[in-house]
């Protein structure tokens, strides 16, 4: 599972991602530098690169 957050997202969201990362085996957490909670709108190409890389790595398993 890919857990994606933004560096500028509210702290409570980062705390939730920490908890999910600890609870879900093999979860991969990525923090987008300089981005907030709406990175899908403000930096869609960055989000797409992270998702594509994750899919590529997991498809090879």
Biopython code that builds the backbone (N, CA, C, O; Angstrom):
import numpy as np
from Bio.PDB.StructureBuilder import StructureBuilder

atoms = [
    (1, "UNK", "N", (0.840, -1.162, 0.000)),
    (1, "UNK", "CA", (0.000, 0.000, 0.000)),
    (1, "UNK", "C", (0.890, 1.230, 0.000)),
    (1, "UNK", "O", (1.886, 1.289, 0.720)),
    (2, "UNK", "N", (0.529, 2.195, -0.799)),
    (2, "UNK", "CA", (1.229, 3.472, -0.857)),
    (2, "UNK", "C", (0.489, 4.492, -0.007)),
    (2, "UNK", "O", (-0.709, 4.709, -0.184)),
    (3, "UNK", "N", (1.208, 5.114, 0.913)),
    (3, "UNK", "CA", (0.666, 6.175, 1.756)),
    (3, "UNK", "C", (1.380, 7.452, 1.353)),
    (3, "UNK", "O", (2.593, 7.574, 1.524)),
    (4, "UNK", "N", (0.643, 8.380, 0.828)),
    (4, "UNK", "CA", (1.224, 9.587, 0.257)),
    (4, "UNK", "C", (0.787, 10.801, 1.057)),
    (4, "UNK", "O", (-0.403, 11.008, 1.298)),
    (5, "UNK", "N", (1.760, 11.597, 1.463)),
    (5, "UNK", "CA", (1.478, 12.807, 2.218)),
    (5, "UNK", "C", (2.284, 13.973, 1.673)),
    (5, "UNK", "O", (3.195, 13.805, 0.862)),
    (6, "UNK", "N", (1.928, 15.137, 2.134)),
    (6, "UNK", "CA", (2.647, 16.339, 1.731)),
    (6, "UNK", "C", (3.428, 16.916, 2.897)),
    (6, "UNK", "O", (2.978, 16.874, 4.042)),
    (7, "UNK", "N", (4.579, 17.445, 2.603)),
    (7, "UNK", "CA", (5.429, 18.042, 3.634)),
    (7, "UNK", "C", (4.718, 19.171, 4.382)),
    (7, "UNK", "O", (4.967, 19.392, 5.567)),
    (8, "UNK", "N", (3.838, 19.877, 3.686)),
    (8, "UNK", "CA", (3.141, 21.011, 4.285)),
    (8, "UNK", "C", (1.723, 20.671, 4.740)),
    (8, "UNK", "O", (0.950, 21.566, 5.082)),
    (9, "UNK", "N", (1.381, 19.390, 4.745)),
    (9, "UNK", "CA", (0.061, 18.963, 5.220)),
    (9, "UNK", "C", (-0.040, 19.206, 6.724)),
    (9, "UNK", "O", (0.979, 19.292, 7.409)),
    (10, "UNK", "N", (-1.260, 19.317, 7.236)),
    (10, "UNK", "CA", (-1.433, 19.486, 8.682)),
    (10, "UNK", "C", (-0.785, 18.342, 9.467)),
    (10, "UNK", "O", (-0.766, 17.196, 9.016)),
    (11, "UNK", "N", (-0.264, 18.668, 10.628)),
    (11, "UNK", "CA", (0.450, 17.690, 11.456)),
    (11, "UNK", "C", (-0.407, 16.472, 11.792)),
    (11, "UNK", "O", (0.106, 15.355, 11.855)),
    (12, "UNK", "N", (-1.707, 16.675, 12.008)),
    (12, "UNK", "CA", (-2.550, 15.532, 12.378)),
    (12, "UNK", "C", (-2.628, 14.504, 11.248)),
    (12, "UNK", "O", (-2.827, 13.318, 11.512)),
    (13, "UNK", "N", (-2.476, 14.934, 10.007)),
    (13, "UNK", "CA", (-2.478, 13.973, 8.901)),
    (13, "UNK", "C", (-1.179, 13.168, 8.879)),
    (13, "UNK", "O", (-1.195, 11.969, 8.602)),
    (14, "UNK", "N", (-0.071, 13.818, 9.167)),
    (14, "UNK", "CA", (1.208, 13.105, 9.246)),
    (14, "UNK", "C", (1.177, 12.072, 10.372)),
    (14, "UNK", "O", (1.711, 10.972, 10.230)),
    (15, "UNK", "N", (0.553, 12.432, 11.484)),
    (15, "UNK", "CA", (0.419, 11.491, 12.600)),
    (15, "UNK", "C", (-0.403, 10.275, 12.187)),
    (15, "UNK", "O", (-0.082, 9.147, 12.562)),
    (16, "UNK", "N", (-1.442, 10.501, 11.428)),
    (16, "UNK", "CA", (-2.275, 9.386, 10.951)),
    (16, "UNK", "C", (-1.494, 8.509, 9.980)),
    (16, "UNK", "O", (-1.606, 7.283, 10.014)),
    (17, "UNK", "N", (-0.701, 9.140, 9.115)),
    (17, "UNK", "CA", (0.125, 8.347, 8.194)),
    (17, "UNK", "C", (1.164, 7.538, 8.965)),
    (17, "UNK", "O", (1.453, 6.399, 8.599)),
    (18, "UNK", "N", (1.730, 8.112, 10.028)),
    (18, "UNK", "CA", (2.658, 7.364, 10.886)),
    (18, "UNK", "C", (1.980, 6.120, 11.444)),
    (18, "UNK", "O", (2.548, 5.029, 11.413)),
    (19, "UNK", "N", (0.765, 6.289, 11.953)),
    (19, "UNK", "CA", (0.033, 5.167, 12.542)),
    (19, "UNK", "C", (-0.295, 4.107, 11.494)),
    (19, "UNK", "O", (-0.161, 2.911, 11.755)),
    (20, "UNK", "N", (-0.717, 4.535, 10.328)),
    (20, "UNK", "CA", (-1.026, 3.581, 9.257)),
    (20, "UNK", "C", (0.227, 2.839, 8.794)),
    (20, "UNK", "O", (0.188, 1.633, 8.553)),
    (21, "UNK", "N", (1.326, 3.563, 8.674)),
    (21, "UNK", "CA", (2.578, 2.939, 8.248)),
    (21, "UNK", "C", (2.990, 1.857, 9.243)),
    (21, "UNK", "O", (3.461, 0.789, 8.851)),
    (22, "UNK", "N", (2.811, 2.138, 10.525)),
    (22, "UNK", "CA", (3.167, 1.156, 11.558)),
    (22, "UNK", "C", (2.216, -0.038, 11.577)),
    (22, "UNK", "O", (2.620, -1.148, 11.920)),
    (23, "UNK", "N", (0.968, 0.184, 11.215)),
    (23, "UNK", "CA", (-0.046, -0.862, 11.322)),
    (23, "UNK", "C", (-0.176, -1.741, 10.082)),
    (23, "UNK", "O", (-0.649, -2.873, 10.181)),
    (24, "UNK", "N", (0.232, -1.248, 8.929)),
    (24, "UNK", "CA", (0.031, -1.986, 7.677)),
    (24, "UNK", "C", (1.358, -2.571, 7.213)),
    (24, "UNK", "O", (2.271, -1.830, 6.851)),
    (25, "UNK", "N", (1.468, -3.886, 7.222)),
    (25, "UNK", "CA", (2.720, -4.511, 6.786)),
    (25, "UNK", "C", (3.080, -4.109, 5.346)),
    (25, "UNK", "O", (2.224, -4.081, 4.462)),
    (26, "UNK", "N", (4.329, -3.808, 5.144)),
    (26, "UNK", "CA", (4.883, -3.481, 3.823)),
    (26, "UNK", "C", (4.351, -2.177, 3.238)),
    (26, "UNK", "O", (4.539, -1.918, 2.050)),
    (27, "UNK", "N", (3.693, -1.358, 4.044)),
    (27, "UNK", "CA", (3.216, -0.062, 3.540)),
    (27, "UNK", "C", (4.417, 0.809, 3.221)),
    (27, "UNK", "O", (5.421, 0.796, 3.934)),
    (28, "UNK", "N", (4.302, 1.555, 2.156)),
    (28, "UNK", "CA", (5.352, 2.480, 1.750)),
    (28, "UNK", "C", (4.817, 3.902, 1.886)),
    (28, "UNK", "O", (3.791, 4.256, 1.306)),
    (29, "UNK", "N", (5.526, 4.697, 2.657)),
    (29, "UNK", "CA", (5.108, 6.081, 2.868)),
    (29, "UNK", "C", (6.030, 7.022, 2.112)),
    (29, "UNK", "O", (7.254, 6.902, 2.169)),
    (30, "UNK", "N", (5.422, 7.948, 1.412)),
    (30, "UNK", "CA", (6.172, 8.959, 0.663)),
    (30, "UNK", "C", (5.644, 10.330, 1.067)),
    (30, "UNK", "O", (4.434, 10.543, 1.137)),
    (31, "UNK", "N", (6.553, 11.248, 1.328)),
    (31, "UNK", "CA", (6.198, 12.630, 1.634)),
    (31, "UNK", "C", (6.674, 13.513, 0.493)),
    (31, "UNK", "O", (7.864, 13.543, 0.177)),
    (32, "UNK", "N", (5.757, 14.222, -0.117)),
    (32, "UNK", "CA", (6.104, 15.105, -1.231)),
    (32, "UNK", "C", (6.643, 16.433, -0.693)),
    (32, "UNK", "O", (5.928, 17.153, 0.003)),
    (33, "UNK", "N", (7.887, 16.756, -1.008)),
    (33, "UNK", "CA", (8.479, 18.005, -0.523)),
    (33, "UNK", "C", (7.723, 19.232, -1.033)),
    (33, "UNK", "O", (7.355, 19.317, -2.205)),
    (34, "UNK", "N", (7.506, 20.165, -0.131)),
    (34, "UNK", "CA", (6.882, 21.428, -0.500)),
    (34, "UNK", "C", (5.399, 21.376, -0.801)),
    (34, "UNK", "O", (4.807, 22.388, -1.176)),
    (35, "UNK", "N", (4.792, 20.213, -0.643)),
    (35, "UNK", "CA", (3.375, 20.055, -0.982)),
    (35, "UNK", "C", (2.522, 19.945, 0.272)),
    (35, "UNK", "O", (2.998, 19.552, 1.337)),
    (36, "UNK", "N", (1.258, 20.298, 0.123)),
    (36, "UNK", "CA", (0.291, 20.159, 1.193)),
    (36, "UNK", "C", (-0.683, 19.041, 0.879)),
    (36, "UNK", "O", (-0.407, 18.167, 0.057)),
    (37, "UNK", "N", (-1.817, 19.081, 1.542)),
    (37, "UNK", "CA", (-2.829, 18.035, 1.415)),
    (37, "UNK", "C", (-3.412, 17.950, 0.001)),
    (37, "UNK", "O", (-3.890, 16.889, -0.400)),
    (38, "UNK", "N", (-3.380, 19.030, -0.748)),
    (38, "UNK", "CA", (-3.961, 19.044, -2.087)),
    (38, "UNK", "C", (-2.942, 18.858, -3.196)),
    (38, "UNK", "O", (-3.082, 19.447, -4.268)),
    (39, "UNK", "N", (-1.933, 18.059, -2.960)),
    (39, "UNK", "CA", (-0.889, 17.870, -3.973)),
    (39, "UNK", "C", (-1.437, 17.292, -5.276)),
    (39, "UNK", "O", (-0.877, 17.530, -6.346)),
    (40, "UNK", "N", (-2.513, 16.545, -5.189)),
    (40, "UNK", "CA", (-3.109, 16.010, -6.414)),
    (40, "UNK", "C", (-3.593, 17.134, -7.331)),
    (40, "UNK", "O", (-3.691, 16.945, -8.543)),
    (41, "UNK", "N", (-3.896, 18.297, -6.760)),
    (41, "UNK", "CA", (-4.329, 19.448, -7.555)),
    (41, "UNK", "C", (-3.178, 20.396, -7.868)),
    (41, "UNK", "O", (-3.104, 20.944, -8.968)),
    (42, "UNK", "N", (-2.278, 20.591, -6.904)),
    (42, "UNK", "CA", (-1.195, 21.563, -7.090)),
    (42, "UNK", "C", (0.031, 20.975, -7.772)),
    (42, "UNK", "O", (0.804, 21.713, -8.383)),
    (43, "UNK", "N", (0.225, 19.674, -7.683)),
    (43, "UNK", "CA", (1.394, 19.030, -8.284)),
    (43, "UNK", "C", (1.030, 17.646, -8.813)),
    (43, "UNK", "O", (1.616, 16.647, -8.395)),
    (44, "UNK", "N", (0.064, 17.582, -9.730)),
    (44, "UNK", "CA", (-0.392, 16.263, -10.191)),
    (44, "UNK", "C", (0.705, 15.425, -10.836)),
    (44, "UNK", "O", (0.686, 14.200, -10.724)),
    (45, "UNK", "N", (1.655, 16.059, -11.504)),
    (45, "UNK", "CA", (2.721, 15.268, -12.141)),
    (45, "UNK", "C", (3.623, 14.625, -11.085)),
    (45, "UNK", "O", (4.093, 13.503, -11.277)),
    (46, "UNK", "N", (3.868, 15.317, -9.984)),
    (46, "UNK", "CA", (4.672, 14.732, -8.908)),
    (46, "UNK", "C", (3.955, 13.541, -8.282)),
    (46, "UNK", "O", (4.572, 12.512, -8.007)),
    (47, "UNK", "N", (2.659, 13.682, -8.059)),
    (47, "UNK", "CA", (1.870, 12.579, -7.514)),
    (47, "UNK", "C", (1.885, 11.404, -8.495)),
    (47, "UNK", "O", (2.067, 10.256, -8.090)),
    (48, "UNK", "N", (1.699, 11.687, -9.749)),
    (48, "UNK", "CA", (1.693, 10.626, -10.767)),
    (48, "UNK", "C", (3.028, 9.891, -10.817)),
    (48, "UNK", "O", (3.053, 8.669, -10.968)),
    (49, "UNK", "N", (4.139, 10.617, -10.692)),
    (49, "UNK", "CA", (5.457, 9.972, -10.706)),
    (49, "UNK", "C", (5.610, 9.018, -9.523)),
    (49, "UNK", "O", (6.123, 7.909, -9.676)),
    (50, "UNK", "N", (5.166, 9.450, -8.353)),
    (50, "UNK", "CA", (5.268, 8.599, -7.171)),
    (50, "UNK", "C", (4.397, 7.352, -7.339)),
    (50, "UNK", "O", (4.839, 6.240, -7.049)),
    (51, "UNK", "N", (3.176, 7.536, -7.801)),
    (51, "UNK", "CA", (2.264, 6.402, -7.987)),
    (51, "UNK", "C", (2.808, 5.454, -9.060)),
    (51, "UNK", "O", (2.793, 4.238, -8.872)),
    (52, "UNK", "N", (3.281, 5.992, -10.166)),
    (52, "UNK", "CA", (3.817, 5.149, -11.238)),
    (52, "UNK", "C", (5.036, 4.357, -10.762)),
    (52, "UNK", "O", (5.180, 3.180, -11.093)),
    (53, "UNK", "N", (5.902, 4.992, -9.995)),
    (53, "UNK", "CA", (7.063, 4.287, -9.454)),
    (53, "UNK", "C", (6.663, 3.172, -8.512)),
    (53, "UNK", "O", (7.240, 2.085, -8.543)),
    (54, "UNK", "N", (5.675, 3.440, -7.674)),
    (54, "UNK", "CA", (5.179, 2.425, -6.754)),
    (54, "UNK", "C", (4.585, 1.245, -7.519)),
    (54, "UNK", "O", (4.880, 0.089, -7.216)),
    (55, "UNK", "N", (3.763, 1.537, -8.493)),
    (55, "UNK", "CA", (3.134, 0.473, -9.283)),
    (55, "UNK", "C", (4.203, -0.350, -9.998)),
    (55, "UNK", "O", (4.118, -1.577, -10.051)),
    (56, "UNK", "N", (5.198, 0.322, -10.540)),
    (56, "UNK", "CA", (6.272, -0.372, -11.240)),
    (56, "UNK", "C", (7.028, -1.320, -10.293)),
    (56, "UNK", "O", (7.322, -2.460, -10.653)),
    (57, "UNK", "N", (7.334, -0.844, -9.101)),
    (57, "UNK", "CA", (8.055, -1.676, -8.137)),
    (57, "UNK", "C", (7.219, -2.840, -7.646)),
    (57, "UNK", "O", (7.736, -3.945, -7.482)),
    (58, "UNK", "N", (5.940, -2.615, -7.408)),
    (58, "UNK", "CA", (5.105, -3.689, -6.861)),
    (58, "UNK", "C", (4.717, -4.696, -7.945)),
    (58, "UNK", "O", (4.457, -5.859, -7.637)),
    (59, "UNK", "N", (4.677, -4.276, -9.180)),
    (59, "UNK", "CA", (4.349, -5.201, -10.268)),
    (59, "UNK", "C", (5.465, -6.200, -10.497)),
    (59, "UNK", "O", (5.232, -7.279, -11.042)),
    (60, "UNK", "N", (6.670, -5.855, -10.090)),
    (60, "UNK", "CA", (7.818, -6.732, -10.282)),
    (60, "UNK", "C", (7.935, -7.795, -9.194)),
    (60, "UNK", "O", (8.745, -8.715, -9.306)),
    (61, "UNK", "N", (7.139, -7.672, -8.158)),
    (61, "UNK", "CA", (7.228, -8.642, -7.033)),
    (61, "UNK", "C", (6.551, -9.928, -7.353)),
    (61, "UNK", "O", (6.534, -10.839, -6.526)),
]
sb = StructureBuilder()
sb.init_structure("model")
sb.init_model(0)
sb.init_chain("A")
sb.init_seg("    ")
for serial, (resi, resn, name, xyz) in enumerate(atoms, 1):
    if name == "N":
        sb.init_residue(resn, " ", resi, " ")
    sb.init_atom(name, np.array(xyz, "f"), 0.0, 1.0, " ", f" {name:<3s}", serial, name[0])
structure = sb.get_structure()
